[in-house]
Amino acid sequence: MLKITDLHKTFNPGTINEKTALDGLNLHLKDGDFVTVIGGNGAGKSTLQNAIAGVWKPDYGTIEIDGVDVTHMPEHQRAAFLGRVFQDPMKGTAPDMEIVENLAIAARRGKKRKLVWGVRKAEREEYKRLLETLDLGLENRLTTKVGLLSGGQRQALTLLMASMNKPKLLMLDEHTAALDPKTAAKVLEITDRIVTENKLTTLMITHNMKDAIAHGNRLIMMYDGHIVVDVEGEEKKKLTVEDLLNMFVQASGKEFASDRAILS
């Protein structure tokens, strides 16, 4: 479903601020894989997702989604393949619009538009059914402005919007980092359910090693723009944070430098 080959990206080349963010990265995701991604600051995690989304054009290398080479495809065109949830709960929704209006926009994404009257009754009923699955009471607040929701409610709604059309790849960029622990756990529970029920291929960046181990069927750790640890299946299920830290040291020759990831 995702094939990345020899991907390179250097920012500010030839200047004092030159930074190699992706250094010959290779990554293949099978259909239905749920991959968690962890690494310290500057490891290249967000740059990887931005390259897939088309925010950055790679210096060289290729990106294929479901067999289609999107390496040089404009960001707005490749958006049809992708769903994305950001760290900031204020992104991904229109805060001054109602919940029902946000859902209608998400449902129409990538489709031909027609001049019809607002949101039809059948659509409202479908949106209520989808909102009920979140178990947050939002199904009774269709006309509430999204900007009035809590951070956790917004992230859950954004998750629903990003997955409505069953994208080829769902990308989650530290989507629980701005939430308190209880709310983050609830959003992760919703994430697991949405990914499983829709059989979505998913790439989830997280700063939390425990979450990286507990969720998904595969875990990769990045360092200096490439992947240094890649575990899946039964091996991943048996991992502890200590195991993961030892694997990082063996692969990179250095101690893992993010206290935030270790202590979360």
C-alpha positions in Angstrom: 0.0 0.0 0.0 3.0 2.3 0.6 6.4 1.9 -1.0 9.1 4.4 -0.3 12.5 3.8 -2.0 15.8 5.6 -1.3 14.2 8.8 -0.1 16.4 11.8 0.5 15.6 15.3 1.8 18.0 18.0 2.9 16.8 21.4 4.0 18.9 24.6 3.4 21.6 22.8 1.4 24.9 24.5 1.2 24.2 26.9 4.1 25.2 26.9 7.8 21.7 25.6 8.6 21.9 22.6 6.3 20.0 19.6 7.8 19.6 16.1 6.3 16.2 15.1 7.4 15.8 11.9 5.3 18.9 9.9 4.4 18.1 7.1 1.9 15.0 6.0 3.7 13.2 2.8 2.6 9.8 1.7 3.9 7.2 -0.8 2.6 3.8 -1.1 4.2 1.4 -3.9 3.3 -2.3 -3.4 2.9 -3.8 -3.2 6.4 -0.5 -2.6 8.3 -0.8 -0.3 11.4 2.7 1.0 11.9 3.8 3.1 14.9 6.8 5.4 14.4 9.0 6.7 17.2 12.3 8.6 17.3 13.9 11.6 19.0 13.6 15.2 17.8 15.1 15.6 14.3 14.9 11.9 13.6 12.8 12.7 10.4 9.4 11.4 11.6 7.3 14.4 10.6 9.4 15.1 7.5 8.6 11.5 6.4 4.8 12.1 6.7 5.1 15.5 5.0 7.0 13.9 2.1 4.2 11.3 1.7 1.6 14.1 1.8 3.5 16.2 -0.7 4.3 19.1 1.6 8.0 18.6 0.8 9.3 17.3 -2.5 12.2 14.8 -2.0 15.6 15.6 -3.4 15.5 12.1 -4.9 13.8 8.7 -4.3 10.3 7.6 -5.0 7.0 7.3 -3.1 4.2 5.0 -4.3 0.7 4.6 -2.8 -1.3 1.6 -3.8 0.9 1.1 -6.9 0.7 4.8 -8.0 3.9 6.8 -8.2 3.0 10.1 -6.4 6.6 11.4 -6.0 5.9 14.4 -8.2 2.2 14.6 -7.8 0.9 17.9 -6.4 -0.2 17.9 -2.8 -3.9 18.5 -3.6 -4.0 15.6 -6.0 -2.4 13.0 -3.7 -4.7 14.1 -0.9 -7.3 11.8 -2.5 -5.2 8.9 -1.3 -4.7 10.1 2.2 -6.3 10.9 5.5 -4.4 12.9 8.1 -4.8 13.9 11.8 -2.3 16.4 13.2 -1.0 17.0 16.7 -2.8 20.3 17.1 -6.5 19.7 17.8 -7.3 23.0 16.1 -6.1 21.6 12.7 -8.2 19.4 10.5 -11.6 21.0 11.1 -13.3 24.3 10.4 -13.9 25.6 13.9 -16.6 28.2 12.9 -18.7 25.6 11.2 -21.1 23.1 12.7 -20.2 19.4 13.3 -22.6 18.4 10.6 -21.1 20.8 8.1 -17.5 19.5 8.9 -18.7 16.0 8.3 -20.4 16.9 5.1 -17.2 18.5 3.8 -15.2 15.4 4.7 -17.7 13.1 3.0 -17.5 15.1 -0.2 -13.7 15.2 -0.3 -12.4 14.2 -3.7 -15.8 13.9 -5.2 -17.5 15.9 -7.9 -19.7 18.6 -6.4 -23.3 19.4 -7.4 -25.7 22.2 -6.6 -27.9 20.6 -4.0 -29.7 21.9 -0.9 -27.4 21.7 2.1 -27.1 18.4 4.0 -29.8 15.9 3.2 -31.8 14.2 6.0 -30.3 10.8 5.1 -26.8 12.3 5.4 -27.7 13.7 8.9 -28.9 10.2 10.0 -25.6 8.6 8.7 -23.5 11.2 10.5 -25.4 10.6 13.8 -24.8 6.9 13.4 -21.0 7.5 12.9 -20.8 9.9 15.8 -22.5 7.4 18.1 -19.5 5.1 17.5 -17.3 7.6 19.2 -19.3 7.3 22.5 -18.8 11.0 23.2 -22.4 12.2 22.9 -21.6 14.2 19.8 -24.5 12.6 17.9 -26.8 14.9 19.8 -24.8 18.0 19.0 -24.8 18.1 15.2 -25.4 21.9 15.1 -22.6 22.7 17.6 -19.7 24.8 16.3 -16.6 22.6 16.3 -14.6 25.4 17.9 -16.6 24.8 21.1 -15.6 21.2 21.5 -12.8 20.0 23.8 -9.4 19.0 22.3 -10.2 15.3 22.7 -13.6 15.7 21.1 -12.1 17.5 18.2 -9.4 14.9 17.7 -12.0 12.1 17.7 -14.1 14.1 15.2 -11.0 14.7 13.0 -10.2 11.0 13.1 -13.8 10.2 12.0 -13.5 12.8 9.2 -10.1 11.5 8.0 -11.3 7.9 7.8 -14.8 8.4 6.4 -13.8 7.8 2.7 -11.5 4.9 3.7 -8.2 6.5 2.5 -5.4 4.3 1.1 -3.2 5.6 3.9 -4.2 7.1 7.3 -1.4 9.3 8.8 -1.5 10.3 12.5 1.1 12.8 13.5 1.4 12.7 17.3 -2.4 13.1 17.4 -2.6 12.6 21.2 0.4 14.6 22.2 -1.6 17.7 23.1 -4.1 15.8 25.2 -4.2 14.9 28.9 -3.5 11.2 29.6 -7.1 10.1 30.1 -8.3 11.8 27.0 -5.3 10.5 25.0 -6.2 7.0 26.0 -9.8 7.5 24.8 -8.6 8.9 21.5 -6.2 5.9 21.0 -9.1 3.5 21.8 -11.2 5.2 19.1 -8.2 5.1 16.8 -7.8 1.3 17.2 -11.4 0.8 16.6 -11.6 2.9 13.4 -8.4 1.4 12.0 -9.5 -2.2 12.7 -13.1 -1.8 11.5 -12.1 -0.1 8.3 -9.0 -2.2 7.7 -7.0 1.0 7.2 -3.3 1.1 6.4 -2.0 3.4 9.1 1.2 5.3 9.9 1.1 6.7 13.5 3.9 8.9 14.8 4.0 9.0 18.6 6.4 10.4 21.3 5.2 7.7 23.7 7.2 4.4 23.7 4.5 2.5 25.6 1.9 3.6 23.1 4.2 2.7 20.2 4.5 -0.8 21.6 0.8 -1.2 22.6 -0.8 -0.2 19.3 -0.5 -1.5 15.8 1.1 -4.6 14.4 4.5 -3.1 13.5 6.9 -0.6 15.1 9.7 1.4 13.5 12.2 3.7 15.1 14.0 6.5 13.2 17.3 8.1 13.8 19.1 10.6 11.6 16.7 10.3 8.7 16.6 6.5 8.4 15.0 3.5 10.1 17.2 1.8 12.6 14.6 -0.5 14.3 11.8 -2.4 12.6 9.8 -5.1 14.5 6.4 -6.6 13.9 4.0 -9.4 14.9 4.8 -11.5 17.9 8.2 -9.9 18.4 6.6 -6.5 18.8 3.9 -7.8 21.2 6.7 -9.0 23.6 8.6 -5.7 23.6 9.2 -3.6 26.7 10.5 0.0 26.7 13.8 -1.3 28.0 14.0 -3.8 25.0 13.3 -0.9 22.6 16.0 1.3 24.2 18.6 -1.5 23.9 17.7 -2.1 20.3 18.1 1.6 19.6 21.6 1.6 21.2 22.7 -1.5 19.3 21.5 0.0 16.0 22.7 3.6 16.4 25.6 3.3 18.8 24.1 6.0 20.9 21.7 6.4 23.9 18.1 7.4 23.1 18.0 11.1 23.8 14.3 11.8 24.3 13.3 11.8 28.0 9.7 12.7 26.9 9.4 9.4 25.0 10.9 7.3 27.8 9.0 8.9 30.7 5.5 9.2 29.0 
